[in-house]
Structures are given as structure tokens and as C-alpha cells.
Amino acid sequence: MGGQRSIPEDRETMIQMHHVHLPKLADHGFVRWDREAGTVTRGPQFDDIRPLLTVLIENRDDLPGGTVVDSPPS
């Protein structure tokens, strides 16, 4: 009975965001990440990736489920 317990997908995603994705995005200046406050805002290089985000959002129905979860950047 002592088998492995799986981490729910949303929790695993949050762990990956915290330890992998947000640090990389912040290092490249795409976002500003305040770890203590738990906030993420657009960084000085955000406009460099805006076209990519727009394409992803416009094609969200053709992508695997959960790939795009937010509204278009304004």
C-alpha cells in the first residue's frame, strides 16, 4: 500500500513555474517577479515576446489543453 502518490497537475505546474519558468523569464527581463509578494508583472523585455504570446492566444484551440490559460496581452 505504500505506493507513490502523484502530484496533482495544477500543483506540479505551480512548482515548475516557481522553480523553473519564472526565474528564467525574470532572468531574461520578460517579467519582474517579486518572490516575497508573489507578484509577476511585465518586465522591460516583455514587448519582445508579445508577438509570440499573441500567436499562441490566437491559436489556443489548436494547442494541447492548458497551453494557453490567460487573456491576450494588452
HUURDA-V761366 format. One record per pair of residues at least 24 apart in sequence whose ideal C-beta (glycine too) atoms are under 6 Angstrom apart, sorted by the first residue. I is the first residue (numbers start at 1). J is the second residue. Records with the same first field share a line. If there is no record, write none. Layout:
BEGIN
I->J, J
END
This chain:
BEGIN
none
END
